Amino acid sequence: MERAAVMARVSTEDQVKNTSLDAQVRDCRALAGKLGYLVTDQDVYREEGISGETIDRPLFNKVRDLVEQGYYKAIVWRERDRLCRELYLQLQIENEFPVWGCKVLFVSDPDNDGSPESQLRSHFEGMFAQYEKAKIRKRTTDGMLNRINANKPPGGVVLYGYNRVGDSWIINTEQAS
């Protein structure tokens, strides 16, 4: 029986606490089993608190090396945005892994067959994942700046480049430059 790796990822430490990692793993294992692949506990890779902005991630790099060596014949993600949030990186992996004899599978893709429709869906999902990441970043930055400008600092950690004085933020010119 050929082996498959299951990849599950969440981006932040807060998401690790309230995680969907278990559900991701469950769904990926179910798809791999349905398609006849063997997935042991050692074949499950949980990237906890790792951004999808890059594919240069320790566990992903380990899996990529094993794929290149022919160890895995399939890699299963629940959704494309769990692979990464950059379309060009997604396409790189979706084109690179099959050269090494490894299928790239997604629970969210009902076909996983490489048909023109499946490829179109893949490209759209990759574009939307990249767009969503950019929107999250913009909303987060805008929200932080609005709170700072309104002298309502975000709770908890003092931001690098600022000093908190009462309810106000003062720019620390040595750190901010």
C-alpha positions as CSV (number, residue, x, y, z in Angstrom):
1,M,0.0,0.0,0.0
2,E,1.4,3.4,-0.9
3,R,1.9,6.0,1.8
4,A,0.3,9.5,2.0
5,A,1.2,12.4,4.2
6,V,-1.4,14.5,5.8
7,M,-0.6,18.2,6.3
8,A,-2.7,20.4,8.7
9,R,-1.8,24.0,9.4
10,V,-3.1,27.0,11.4
11,S,-1.4,30.4,11.3
12,T,-1.4,31.7,14.8
13,E,-0.9,30.5,18.4
14,D,-4.5,31.6,19.2
15,Q,-5.7,29.3,16.5
16,V,-3.7,26.4,18.0
17,K,-5.7,26.8,21.2
18,N,-9.1,26.8,19.4
19,T,-7.9,24.6,16.7
20,S,-9.3,23.0,13.7
21,L,-6.2,20.9,13.3
22,D,-8.0,17.7,14.6
23,A,-10.8,18.2,12.1
24,Q,-8.3,18.9,9.3
25,V,-6.4,15.7,10.1
26,R,-9.6,13.6,10.4
27,D,-10.9,14.8,7.0
28,C,-7.5,14.3,5.3
29,R,-7.1,10.8,6.7
30,A,-10.6,9.9,5.5
31,L,-9.8,11.1,1.9
32,A,-6.5,9.2,1.9
33,G,-8.1,6.0,3.1
34,K,-10.9,6.3,0.6
35,L,-8.3,6.6,-2.2
36,G,-6.4,3.6,-0.8
37,Y,-3.4,5.3,0.8
38,L,-1.8,4.3,4.1
39,V,-1.5,7.1,6.6
40,T,0.1,6.2,10.0
41,D,0.4,8.6,12.9
42,Q,4.0,9.4,11.8
43,D,2.6,10.5,8.4
44,V,0.5,13.3,10.0
45,Y,2.2,16.7,10.1
46,R,0.7,19.4,12.2
47,E,2.0,22.9,11.6
48,E,0.9,24.9,14.6
49,G,1.1,28.6,14.5
50,I,2.9,28.7,11.1
51,S,2.0,31.3,8.5
52,G,0.9,30.2,5.0
53,E,2.8,33.1,3.4
54,T,5.7,30.9,2.7
55,I,6.4,27.2,2.0
56,D,9.8,27.5,3.8
57,R,8.4,25.8,6.9
58,P,10.3,23.1,8.9
59,L,7.7,20.3,8.7
60,F,6.7,21.1,5.1
61,N,10.4,21.1,4.1
62,K,10.7,17.6,5.8
63,V,7.7,16.3,3.8
64,R,9.0,17.9,0.6
65,D,12.3,16.0,1.1
66,L,10.5,12.7,1.6
67,V,8.4,13.4,-1.5
68,E,11.5,14.0,-3.5
69,Q,13.0,10.7,-2.2
70,G,9.8,8.9,-3.3
71,Y,8.6,8.0,0.2
72,Y,5.1,9.6,-0.2
73,K,2.9,9.0,-3.2
74,A,0.3,11.6,-2.1
75,I,0.1,14.6,0.1
76,V,-3.4,15.6,1.4
77,W,-4.5,19.0,2.6
78,R,-8.0,19.9,3.6
79,E,-8.0,23.1,1.6
80,R,-5.6,25.0,-0.6
81,D,-5.1,27.8,1.8
82,R,-3.7,25.2,4.3
83,L,-0.9,24.6,1.8
84,C,-0.1,28.3,1.4
85,R,-1.6,31.6,0.8
86,E,0.4,32.6,-2.3
87,L,-0.9,31.4,-5.6
88,Y,2.5,31.1,-7.3
89,L,3.8,28.9,-4.4
90,Q,0.7,26.7,-4.6
91,L,1.2,26.3,-8.4
92,Q,4.9,25.5,-7.8
93,I,4.0,22.6,-5.5
94,E,1.1,21.4,-7.6
95,N,3.5,21.1,-10.5
96,E,6.6,20.0,-8.7
97,F,5.3,17.1,-6.6
98,P,3.8,15.1,-9.5
99,V,7.3,15.2,-11.2
100,W,8.5,13.2,-8.2
101,G,5.5,10.8,-8.5
102,C,3.4,12.3,-5.7
103,K,-0.2,13.4,-6.1
104,V,-1.3,16.7,-4.4
105,L,-4.8,16.1,-3.0
106,F,-7.3,18.4,-1.3
107,V,-10.4,17.4,0.6
108,S,-12.1,20.5,-0.7
109,D,-11.6,19.4,-4.3
110,P,-14.2,16.8,-5.2
111,D,-12.4,15.7,-8.3
112,N,-8.6,15.8,-7.6
113,D,-8.2,14.6,-11.1
114,G,-6.2,17.3,-12.9
115,S,-9.1,18.0,-15.2
116,P,-9.4,21.6,-16.7
117,E,-12.3,22.2,-14.3
118,S,-10.2,21.0,-11.3
119,Q,-7.3,23.2,-12.4
120,L,-9.6,26.2,-12.8
121,R,-11.0,25.6,-9.3
122,S,-7.5,25.3,-8.0
123,H,-6.4,28.6,-9.5
124,F,-9.4,30.4,-8.2
125,E,-9.0,29.0,-4.7
126,G,-5.3,30.0,-4.7
127,M,-6.2,33.5,-5.8
128,F,-8.9,33.8,-3.1
129,A,-6.5,32.5,-0.4
130,Q,-3.9,35.1,-1.4
131,Y,-6.6,37.9,-1.5
132,E,-8.0,36.8,1.9
133,K,-4.5,37.0,3.5
134,A,-4.0,40.5,2.1
135,K,-7.3,41.6,3.4
136,I,-6.7,40.1,6.8
137,R,-3.3,42.0,7.0
138,K,-4.9,45.3,5.9
139,R,-7.8,45.0,8.4
140,T,-5.4,44.1,11.2
141,T,-3.1,47.0,10.4
142,D,-5.9,49.5,9.9
143,G,-7.5,48.4,13.2
144,M,-4.3,48.7,15.1
145,L,-3.6,52.2,13.7
146,N,-7.1,53.4,14.4
147,R,-6.8,52.3,18.0
148,I,-3.4,53.9,18.4
149,N,-4.7,57.2,16.7
150,A,-7.7,57.1,19.1
151,N,-5.4,56.6,22.1
152,K,-7.0,53.2,22.7
153,P,-4.0,50.9,22.6
154,P,-4.6,47.3,21.9
155,G,-4.4,45.2,25.1
156,G,-1.5,43.2,26.2
157,V,1.8,43.6,24.4
158,V,3.4,47.0,23.9
159,L,4.3,47.4,20.2
160,Y,7.9,47.7,19.3
161,G,8.6,51.3,18.4
162,Y,6.0,52.7,20.9
163,N,5.9,53.4,24.6
164,R,2.7,53.3,26.5
165,V,2.0,56.3,28.8
166,G,-1.3,55.8,30.5
167,D,-3.9,55.3,27.8
168,S,-1.7,56.8,25.1
169,W,1.1,55.7,22.8
170,I,4.2,57.7,22.4
171,I,6.6,56.9,19.5
172,N,10.0,55.7,20.7
173,T,12.1,57.4,18.1
174,E,15.1,55.1,18.7
175,Q,13.2,51.9,18.1
176,A,10.9,53.3,15.3
177,S,13.7,54.6,13.1
